[in-house]
Amino acid sequence: MRSGDLAALATAGLGAWLLWSQYSNIATLSWWYDRTEYVESMRGTMLPSPDYELGTLPWKVAQPRVFDVKPDRIALVTDAEPYGYQAFASVDTHGAKAADIQFEAEIEHGGTTIGLLQAGKWIAVSSSQRPGRFADSNSAQLGHNRSITVVIANNNPAGETRLAMKSLRLYLRK
């Protein structure tokens, strides 16, 4: 092969890779947007049974002042650490390729972040620093890691947060 042919082949390969990487990013973003819109539109309607609910998650706590779990409600008062993880529940994904989370909380004081971690990185996150009703839905594609962690974190730079989790549903999709 001549050097001109080799350069043309290398340029074509680089162009194909660049096009594919941009397409892959846009396809992932489109999937996330469609899935999040679908989950949000289904709030309040009959969805299939979630894989985990508020009272069935295996909760562990860091150092909240109050963590009172009932099947249909969690009362949480965080410690003063502004952005510290307060409660978390790790579950096996059982080979799922996506996770959907829906929740509703009542923030009495402060702010909170609720989301999903996989391999120590946020893959779905929703935050509010306003008192009142805080409800959201989110979706994430899952990596090859076999577990995900649902996290409730303090999101109040001034310190303590008080909230009541009214519902939380986690759906694992194959």
N, CA, C and O of each residue as an XYZ file, in Angstrom:
696
protein
N       0.832     -1.185      0.000
C       0.000      0.000      0.000
C       0.873      1.244      0.000
O       1.938      1.299      0.615
N       0.385      2.209     -0.697
C       1.079      3.488     -0.704
C       0.695      4.266      0.535
O      -0.324      3.981      1.164
N       1.500      5.237      0.885
C       1.239      6.024      2.085
C      -0.041      6.841      1.942
O      -0.716      7.085      2.942
N      -0.394      7.267      0.741
C      -1.646      8.004      0.510
C      -2.858      7.125      0.792
O      -3.844      7.571      1.378
N      -2.765      5.840      0.355
C      -3.872      4.913      0.615
C      -4.014      4.645      2.110
O      -5.123      4.563      2.638
N      -2.888      4.513      2.770
C      -2.895      4.278      4.218
C      -3.490      5.480      4.965
O      -4.250      5.300      5.916
N      -3.154      6.682      4.547
C      -3.680      7.892      5.181
C      -5.192      7.995      4.962
O      -5.930      8.371      5.873
N      -5.650      7.659      3.749
C      -7.091      7.706      3.458
C      -7.839      6.675      4.298
O      -8.925      6.953      4.806
N      -7.263      5.496      4.443
C      -7.877      4.448      5.258
C      -7.927      4.860      6.729
O      -8.935      4.636      7.399
N      -6.869      5.451      7.227
C      -6.829      5.914      8.616
C      -7.847      7.035      8.836
O      -8.526      7.061      9.862
N      -7.955      7.953      7.887
C      -8.918      9.050      7.996
C     -10.349      8.511      7.976
O     -11.192      8.964      8.751
N     -10.624      7.559      7.104
C     -11.961      6.951      7.041
C     -12.283      6.224      8.352
O     -13.400      6.321      8.860
N     -11.317      5.509      8.887
C     -11.524      4.800     10.167
C     -11.782      5.775     11.307
O     -12.670      5.547     12.128
N     -11.017      6.856     11.363
C     -11.211      7.863     12.399
C     -12.582      8.522     12.255
O     -13.267      8.751     13.253
N     -12.983      8.825     11.029
C     -14.292      9.422     10.781
C     -15.424      8.498     11.204
O     -16.399      8.945     11.809
N     -15.301      7.209     10.890
C     -16.327      6.234     11.287
C     -16.409      6.135     12.806
O     -17.501      6.091     13.373
N     -15.266      6.102     13.455
C     -15.263      6.036     14.927
C     -15.898      7.278     15.533
O     -16.694      7.173     16.466
N     -15.558      8.451     15.014
C     -16.107      9.707     15.516
C     -17.627      9.751     15.313
O     -18.363     10.142     16.219
N     -18.086      9.355     14.146
C     -19.519      9.315     13.871
C     -20.223      8.342     14.812
O     -21.274      8.670     15.363
N     -19.664      7.156     15.002
C     -20.269      6.155     15.879
C     -20.313      6.638     17.335
O     -21.314      6.432     18.021
N     -19.254      7.269     17.804
C     -19.240      7.703     19.195
C     -20.293      8.784     19.421
O     -20.948      8.784     20.463
N     -20.471      9.695     18.484
C     -21.507     10.720     18.623
C     -22.893     10.094     18.549
O     -23.779     10.467     19.318
N     -23.093      9.156     17.640
C     -24.376      8.469     17.523
C     -24.683      7.713     18.812
O     -25.815      7.746     19.294
N     -23.696      7.042     19.367
C     -23.889      6.278     20.601
C     -24.308      7.190     21.748
O     -25.212      6.845     22.510
N     -23.661      8.353     21.882
C     -24.028      9.299     22.937
C     -25.457      9.807     22.757
O     -26.211      9.896     23.725
N     -25.826     10.137     21.532
C     -27.178     10.645     21.263
C     -28.205      9.542     21.488
O     -29.283      9.813     22.018
N     -27.901      8.307     21.100
C     -28.831      7.201     21.311
C     -29.046      6.947     22.799
O     -30.172      6.680     23.220
N     -27.994      7.024     23.596
C     -28.124      6.838     25.043
C     -28.957      7.959     25.651
O     -29.828      7.700     26.481
N     -28.703      9.187     25.254
C     -29.479     10.315     25.749
C     -30.945     10.180     25.358
O     -31.828     10.453     26.171
N     -31.213      9.767     24.137
C     -32.580      9.578     23.674
C     -33.270      8.477     24.477
O     -34.427      8.631     24.869
N     -32.571      7.370     24.723
C     -33.144      6.286     25.528
C     -33.497      6.818     26.901
O     -34.608      6.585     27.376
N     -32.591      7.522     27.552
C     -32.847      8.024     28.892
C     -34.042      8.960     28.899
O     -34.910      8.845     29.765
N     -34.103      9.885     27.948
C     -35.201     10.843     27.894
C     -36.533     10.121     27.702
O     -37.491     10.406     28.421
N     -36.612      9.194     26.747
C     -37.853      8.456     26.508
C     -38.263      7.652     27.728
O     -39.440      7.624     28.089
N     -37.304      7.001     28.362
C     -37.615      6.163     29.518
C     -38.069      7.015     30.707
O     -39.019      6.648     31.400
N     -37.412      8.129     30.946
C     -37.790      9.006     32.044
C     -39.182      9.586     31.803
O     -39.987      9.660     32.730
N     -39.474      9.997     30.569
C     -40.809     10.501     30.241
C     -41.864      9.422     30.460
O     -42.944      9.711     30.975
N     -41.562      8.172     30.073
C     -42.500      7.074     30.257
C     -42.768      6.832     31.744
O     -43.921      6.710     32.157
N     -41.718      6.765     32.536
C     -41.881      6.517     33.974
C     -42.654      7.663     34.624
O     -43.521      7.431     35.467
N     -42.342      8.892     34.235
C     -43.053     10.051     34.786
C     -44.526     10.020     34.399
O     -45.387     10.332     35.222
N     -44.824      9.650     33.167
C     -46.220      9.622     32.718
C     -47.017      8.522     33.410
O     -48.243      8.605     33.486
N     -46.349      7.509     33.907
C     -47.033      6.386     34.552
C     -47.250      6.611     36.039
O     -47.885      5.786     36.695
N     -46.739      7.705     36.586
C     -46.922      7.971     38.008
C     -48.410      8.135     38.286
O     -49.104      8.852     37.565
N     -48.892      7.484     39.309
C     -50.288      7.576     39.682
C     -51.177      6.575     38.958
O     -52.358      6.457     39.285
N     -50.639      5.855     37.984
C     -51.425      4.834     37.301
C     -50.952      3.462     37.769
O     -49.973      3.351     38.506
N     -51.638      2.450     37.346
C     -51.281      1.091     37.743
C     -50.042      0.635     36.975
O     -50.109      0.332     35.784
N     -48.955      0.595     37.653
C     -47.718      0.061     37.094
C     -47.569     -1.371     37.568
O     -48.215     -1.775     38.535
N     -46.732     -2.140     36.902
C     -46.459     -3.466     37.439
C     -45.848     -3.335     38.836
O     -45.338     -2.275     39.200
N     -45.902     -4.380     39.586
C     -45.336     -4.344     40.943
C     -43.856     -4.016     40.882
O     -43.125     -4.570     40.061
N     -43.413     -3.116     41.751
C     -41.976     -2.791     41.764
C     -41.180     -3.950     42.341
O     -41.710     -4.784     43.074
N     -39.918     -3.985     42.004
C     -39.032     -5.006     42.565
C     -38.765     -4.721     44.036
O     -38.617     -5.644     44.837
N     -38.706     -3.441     44.389
C     -38.487     -3.028     45.782
C     -39.351     -1.809     46.058
O     -39.590     -0.982     45.178
N     -39.813     -1.715     47.296
C     -40.563     -0.554     47.749
C     -39.896     -0.016     49.000
O     -38.952     -0.605     49.527
N     -40.400      1.105     49.458
C     -39.850      1.797     50.616
C     -39.594      0.856     51.789
O     -38.509      0.865     52.369
N     -40.573      0.058     52.132
C     -40.456     -0.817     53.296
C     -39.740     -2.128     53.044
O     -39.437     -2.846     53.997
N     -39.454     -2.470     51.779
C     -38.798     -3.754     51.495
C     -37.318     -3.617     51.168
O     -36.618     -4.621     51.036
N     -36.838     -2.389     51.035
C     -35.409     -2.197     50.766
C     -34.599     -2.474     52.031
O     -35.043     -2.145     53.131
N     -33.427     -3.071     51.889
C     -32.583     -3.371     53.063
C     -31.785     -2.140     53.508
O     -30.584     -2.052     53.252
N     -32.439     -1.212     54.157
C     -31.828      0.062     54.526
C     -30.703     -0.093     55.530
O     -30.772     -0.904     56.454
N     -29.667      0.703     55.328
C     -28.576      0.880     56.285
C     -28.415      2.380     56.461
O     -28.771      3.153     55.571
N     -27.890      2.789     57.581
C     -27.757      4.225     57.829
C     -26.315      4.596     58.121
O     -25.524      3.778     58.592
N     -25.989      5.861     57.829
C     -24.673      6.396     58.175
C     -24.766      6.926     59.600
O     -24.447      6.202     60.544
N     -25.196      8.171     59.775
C     -25.325      8.734     61.114
C     -26.488      9.715     61.215
O     -26.313     10.808     61.754
N     -27.673      9.358     60.713
C     -28.783     10.295     60.876
C     -29.203     10.368     62.341
O     -28.997      9.424     63.104
N     -29.784     11.476     62.716
C     -30.286     11.619     64.090
C     -31.524     10.770     64.299
O     -31.705     10.182     65.365
N     -32.389     10.700     63.275
C     -33.611      9.888     63.340
C     -33.738      9.137     62.027
O     -33.561      9.717     60.956
N     -34.046      7.843     62.105
C     -34.354      7.031     60.939
C     -35.378      6.003     61.381
O     -35.029      4.937     61.888
N     -36.644      6.334     61.183
C     -37.741      5.496     61.633
C     -38.441      4.909     60.411
O     -39.105      5.625     59.661
N     -38.284      3.589     60.217
C     -38.831      2.918     59.042
C     -40.143      2.238     59.392
O     -40.233      1.458     60.341
N     -41.153      2.555     58.603
C     -42.440      1.860     58.650
C     -42.696      1.390     57.229
O     -42.098      1.933     56.301
N     -43.560      0.402     57.019
C     -43.767     -0.104     55.652
C     -44.152      0.969     54.633
O     -43.816      0.841     53.456
N     -44.847      2.018     55.060
C     -45.322      3.016     54.114
C     -44.749      4.413     54.362
O     -45.245      5.388     53.798
N     -43.717      4.521     55.193
C     -43.177      5.844     55.511
C     -41.827      5.711     56.210
O     -41.607      4.789     56.996
N     -40.935      6.640     55.912
C     -39.663      6.743     56.639
C     -39.551      8.182     57.130
O     -39.659      9.128     56.350
N     -39.336      8.330     58.419
C     -39.041      9.650     58.986
C     -37.524      9.748     59.114
O     -36.886      8.858     59.677
N     -36.948     10.830     58.591
C     -35.500     10.985     58.581
C     -35.132     12.392     59.035
O     -35.645     13.381     58.512
N     -34.245     12.464     60.006
C     -33.611     13.714     60.412
C     -32.120     13.463     60.273
O     -31.566     12.589     60.941
N     -31.472     14.229     59.406
C     -30.060     13.987     59.113
C     -29.165     14.565     60.192
O     -29.606     15.323     61.056
N     -27.895     14.189     60.121
C     -26.916     14.863     60.973
C     -26.569     16.198     60.316
O     -27.186     16.574     59.319
N     -25.611     16.902     60.851
C     -25.287     18.245     60.359
C     -24.368     18.249     59.141
O     -24.118     19.317     58.583
N     -23.859     17.103     58.710
C     -22.969     17.055     57.550
C     -23.742     17.468     56.304
O     -24.707     16.794     55.941
N     -23.352     18.553     55.635
C     -24.164     19.144     54.571
C     -24.525     18.213     53.408
O     -25.667     18.242     52.951
N     -23.621     17.415     52.930
C     -23.908     16.601     51.751
C     -23.651     15.120     52.021
O     -23.367     14.364     51.092
N     -23.745     14.707     53.257
C     -23.442     13.331     53.620
C     -24.557     12.363     53.290
O     -25.739     12.690     53.398
N     -24.158     11.149     52.880
C     -25.128     10.080     52.683
C     -25.710      9.737     54.046
O     -24.963      9.585     55.013
N     -27.020      9.613     54.140
C     -27.679      9.356     55.407
C     -28.237      7.940     55.477
O     -28.063      7.252     56.483
N     -28.906      7.502     54.415
C     -29.478      6.156     54.370
C     -29.238      5.590     52.979
O     -29.287      6.310     51.982
N     -28.979      4.290     52.929
C     -28.730      3.664     51.643
C     -29.144      2.204     51.700
O     -29.148      1.580     52.761
N     -29.492      1.673     50.534
C     -29.906      0.271     50.426
C     -29.305     -0.294     49.145
O     -29.609      0.177     48.050
N     -28.456     -1.299     49.285
C     -27.842     -1.946     48.126
C     -28.624     -3.202     47.785
O     -28.963     -3.996     48.663
N     -28.907     -3.373     46.498
C     -29.664     -4.538     46.042
C     -29.005     -5.122     44.801
O     -28.342     -4.414     44.043
N     -29.193     -6.412     44.607
C     -28.692     -7.114     43.430
C     -29.580     -6.767     42.234
O     -30.802     -6.711     42.369
N     -28.987     -6.536     41.081
C     -29.766     -6.181     39.893
C     -30.332     -7.407     39.179
O     -31.209     -7.258     38.328
N     -29.867     -8.592     39.494
C     -30.341     -9.831     38.865
C     -30.247     -9.754     37.342
O     -31.119    -10.264     36.638
N     -29.199     -9.123     36.839
C     -28.978     -9.037     35.401
C     -29.802     -7.981     34.693
O     -29.855     -7.980     33.464
N     -30.441     -7.091     35.415
C     -31.259     -6.043     34.790
C     -30.378     -5.118     33.958
O     -29.201     -4.918     34.258
N     -30.967     -4.565     32.918
C     -30.247     -3.637     32.051
C     -30.610     -2.184     32.341
O     -29.904     -1.272     31.911
N     -31.718     -1.961     33.077
C     -32.152     -0.608     33.400
C     -32.841     -0.604     34.759
O     -33.337     -1.629     35.227
N     -32.859      0.556     35.370
C     -33.552      0.736     36.650
C     -34.382      2.007     36.572
O     -33.935      3.033     36.059
N     -35.596      1.918     37.090
C     -36.482      3.075     37.193
C     -36.761      3.296     38.668
O     -36.990      2.341     39.410
N     -36.744      4.553     39.098
C     -37.035      4.888     40.483
C     -38.108      5.970     40.497
O     -38.040      6.934     39.734
N     -39.093      5.803     41.365
C     -40.128      6.799     41.613
C     -40.187      7.030     43.106
O     -40.101      6.081     43.886
N     -40.333      8.282     43.517
C     -40.424      8.543     44.946
C     -41.243      9.791     45.211
O     -41.445     10.636     44.339
N     -41.707      9.873     46.453
C     -42.391     11.063     46.934
C     -41.956     11.289     48.371
O     -41.989     10.377     49.197
N     -41.552     12.505     48.653
C     -41.114     12.876     49.998
C     -41.743     14.210     50.375
O     -42.176     14.980     49.517
N     -41.782     14.460     51.655
C     -42.225     15.750     52.182
C     -41.045     16.319     52.958
O     -40.681     15.800     54.013
N     -40.446     17.392     52.433
C     -39.302     18.018     53.092
C     -39.830     19.059     54.066
O     -40.482     20.023     53.665
N     -39.550     18.863     55.330
C     -39.982     19.811     56.353
C     -38.980     20.960     56.493
O     -39.365     22.113     56.685
N     -37.698     20.631     56.395
C     -36.636     21.624     56.561
C     -35.395     21.111     55.847
O     -35.080     19.924     55.921
N     -34.688     22.001     55.157
C     -33.428     21.624     54.518
C     -33.618     21.180     53.084
O     -34.458     21.714     52.360
N     -32.838     20.204     52.686
C     -32.885     19.689     51.328
C     -32.360     18.274     51.276
O     -31.675     17.819     52.192
N     -32.688     17.578     50.194
C     -32.262     16.186     50.077
C     -31.915     15.842     48.641
O     -32.374     16.489     47.700
N     -31.103     14.821     48.492
C     -30.781     14.224     47.207
C     -31.146     12.757     47.305
O     -30.751     12.070     48.247
N     -31.902     12.280     46.326
C     -32.314     10.881     46.282
C     -31.911     10.340     44.921
O     -32.177     10.967     43.896
N     -31.272      9.182     44.908
C     -30.852      8.646     43.630
C     -30.274      7.258     43.712
O     -30.384      6.567     44.724
N     -29.651      6.867     42.611
C     -29.061      5.539     42.474
C     -27.562      5.658     42.217
O     -27.111      6.504     41.444
N     -26.810      4.800     42.876
C     -25.374      4.676     42.639
C     -25.091      3.296     42.064
O     -25.732      2.312     42.435
N     -24.134      3.236     41.162
C     -23.618      1.947     40.715
C     -22.111      2.092     40.599
O     -21.608      3.021     39.967
N     -21.405      1.169     41.213
C     -19.938      1.191     41.248
C     -19.433      2.519     41.815
O     -18.418      3.045     41.361
N     -20.148      3.058     42.812
C     -19.716      4.271     43.487
C     -19.994      5.568     42.748
O     -19.574      6.631     43.204
N     -20.699      5.510     41.605
C     -20.983      6.708     40.823
C     -22.488      6.901     40.693
O     -23.241      5.939     40.540
N     -22.916      8.168     40.758
C     -24.326      8.480     40.573
C     -24.737      8.134     39.150
O     -24.075      8.547     38.198
N     -25.821      7.380     38.993
C     -26.359      7.086     37.661
C     -27.744      7.691     37.472
O     -28.208      7.828     36.340
N     -28.402      8.050     38.554
C     -29.693      8.744     38.511
C     -29.789      9.554     39.795
O     -29.553      9.025     40.882
N     -30.134     10.833     39.680
C     -30.141     11.679     40.869
C     -31.195     12.774     40.728
O     -31.385     13.336     39.650
N     -31.872     13.064     41.831
C     -32.838     14.164     41.915
C     -32.601     14.870     43.236
O     -32.415     14.226     44.269
N     -32.608     16.205     43.202
C     -32.336     16.973     44.415
C     -33.352     18.098     44.573
O     -33.892     18.616     43.596
N     -33.596     18.461     45.829
C     -34.435     19.601     46.140
C     -33.936     20.242     47.426
O     -33.541     19.553     48.367
N     -33.959     21.566     47.453
C     -33.604     22.310     48.663
C     -34.762     23.190     49.098
O     -34.562     24.207     49.762
N     -35.969     22.801     48.724
C     -37.159     23.558     49.080
C     -38.057     22.735     49.995
O     -38.286     21.554     49.733
N     -38.558     23.332     51.045
C     -39.544     22.623     51.872
C     -40.810     22.349     51.057
O     -41.158     23.103     50.148
N     -41.482     21.267     51.399
C     -42.720     20.903     50.716
C     -42.598     19.570     50.022
O     -41.658     18.809     50.252
N     -43.563     19.301     49.171
C     -43.618     18.030     48.451
C     -42.470     17.955     47.443
O     -42.195     18.909     46.715
N     -41.812     16.803     47.423
C     -40.725     16.536     46.488
C     -40.966     15.151     45.916
O     -40.767     14.143     46.594
N     -41.395     15.112     44.669
C     -41.667     13.843     43.998
C     -40.977     13.865     42.644
O     -40.941     14.895     41.971
N     -40.432     12.722     42.250
C     -39.752     12.654     40.966
C     -39.661     11.204     40.516
O     -39.902     10.275     41.287
N     -39.308     11.038     39.255
C     -39.050      9.738     38.648
C     -37.755      9.869     37.864
O     -37.443     10.939     37.342
N     -37.008      8.788     37.784
C     -35.760      8.819     37.046
C     -35.462      7.424     36.530
O     -35.964      6.439     37.071
N     -34.656      7.335     35.495
C     -34.263      6.065     34.894
C     -32.772      6.079     34.623
O     -32.166      7.135     34.441
N     -32.195      4.897     34.600
C     -30.771      4.777     34.294
C     -30.498      3.439     33.635
O     -31.072      2.415     34.006
N     -29.613      3.466     32.653
C     -29.106      2.212     32.118
C     -28.081      1.691     33.106
O     -27.304      2.460     33.671
N     -28.081      0.382     33.313
C     -27.158     -0.206     34.272
C     -25.933     -0.760     33.569
O     -26.012     -1.260     32.447
N     -24.807     -0.662     34.243
C     -23.577     -1.257     33.747
C     -23.545     -2.741     34.091
O     -24.568     -3.333     34.437
N     -22.391     -3.316     33.995
C     -22.259     -4.752     34.238
C     -22.146     -5.100     35.709
O     -22.140     -6.276     36.072
N     -22.054     -4.082     36.561
C     -21.986     -4.337     38.000
C     -23.266     -5.028     38.442
O     -24.335     -4.739     37.905
N     -23.183     -5.922     39.392
C     -24.332     -6.721     39.790
C     -25.198     -6.078     40.849
O     -26.206     -6.665     41.244
N     -24.846     -4.889     41.328
C     -25.679     -4.263     42.348
C     -25.805     -2.766     42.104
O     -24.982     -2.150     41.427
N     -26.872     -2.198     42.683
C     -27.061     -0.753     42.689
C     -27.423     -0.358     44.110
O     -27.845     -1.190     44.913
N     -27.255      0.906     44.403
C     -27.540      1.411     45.741
C     -28.492      2.594     45.647
O     -28.231      3.564     44.936
N     -29.598      2.496     46.376
C     -30.527      3.613     46.518
C     -29.991      4.465     47.666
O     -29.679      3.938     48.734
N     -29.881      5.792     47.450
C     -29.276      6.669     48.452
C     -30.210      7.837     48.775
O     -30.808      8.444     47.885
N     -30.317      8.130     50.053
C     -30.952      9.364     50.519
C     -29.839     10.156     51.204
O     -29.258      9.701     52.189
N     -29.551     11.342     50.674
C     -28.449     12.149     51.195
C     -28.959     13.513     51.643
O     -29.973     14.008     51.153
N     -28.236     14.104     52.581
C     -28.524     15.461     53.019
C     -28.043     16.422     51.936
O     -26.926     16.283     51.439
N     -28.865     17.382     51.570
C     -28.475     18.382     50.577
C     -28.809     19.767     51.131
O     -29.506     20.560     50.498
N     -28.296     20.030     52.320
C     -28.535     21.302     52.993
C     -27.194     21.839     53.470
O     -26.655     21.330     54.453
N     -26.638     22.852     52.809
C     -25.338     23.376     53.220
C     -25.340     23.950     54.634
O     -24.284     24.088     55.252
N     -26.532     24.286     55.150
C     -26.623     24.844     56.506
C     -26.681     23.760     57.582
O     -26.632     24.073     58.772
N     -26.785     22.504     57.184
C     -26.784     21.425     58.182
C     -27.947     20.478     58.072
O     -28.185     19.895     57.014
N     -28.676     20.321     59.159
C     -29.700     19.292     59.307
C     -30.864     19.436     58.320
O     -31.269     20.544     57.970
N     -31.391     18.284     57.881
C     -32.587     18.207     57.053
C     -33.592     17.296     57.737
O     -33.223     16.269     58.306
N     -34.862     17.676     57.681
C     -35.953     16.832     58.183
C     -36.883     16.529     57.020
O     -37.324     17.432     56.309
N     -37.178     15.236     56.832
C     -38.078     14.850     55.751
C     -38.794     13.554     56.089
O     -38.384     12.795     56.968
N     -39.872     13.331     55.365
C     -40.625     12.086     55.467
C     -40.722     11.500     54.067
O     -41.263     12.136     53.163
N     -40.208     10.305     53.886
C     -40.346      9.589     52.619
C     -41.710      8.912     52.648
O     -41.977      8.072     53.507
N     -42.569      9.283     51.705
C     -43.911      8.707     51.652
C     -43.959      7.462     50.779
O     -44.717      6.531     51.051
N     -43.149      7.452     49.734
C     -43.093      6.269     48.875
C     -41.779      6.267     48.119
O     -41.182      7.314     47.871
N     -41.345      5.084     47.763
C     -40.170      4.899     46.915
C     -40.340      3.544     46.254
O     -40.515      2.530     46.929
N     -40.288      3.533     44.936
C     -40.414      2.287     44.180
C     -39.218      2.146     43.264
O     -38.821      3.094     42.586
N     -38.653      0.960     43.250
C     -37.517      0.658     42.386
C     -37.912     -0.475     41.464
O     -38.297     -1.552     41.917
N     -37.814     -0.226     40.157
C     -38.135     -1.218     39.140
C     -36.852     -1.605     38.426
O     -36.112     -0.738     37.962
N     -36.586     -2.886     38.338
C     -35.424     -3.387     37.602
C     -35.931     -4.011     36.315
O     -36.783     -4.899     36.355
N     -35.423     -3.562     35.172
C     -35.911     -4.010     33.880
C     -34.831     -4.789     33.125
O     -33.691     -4.341     33.004
N     -35.211     -5.944     32.629
C     -34.282     -6.804     31.886
C     -34.103     -6.318     30.470
O     -33.356     -6.922     29.700
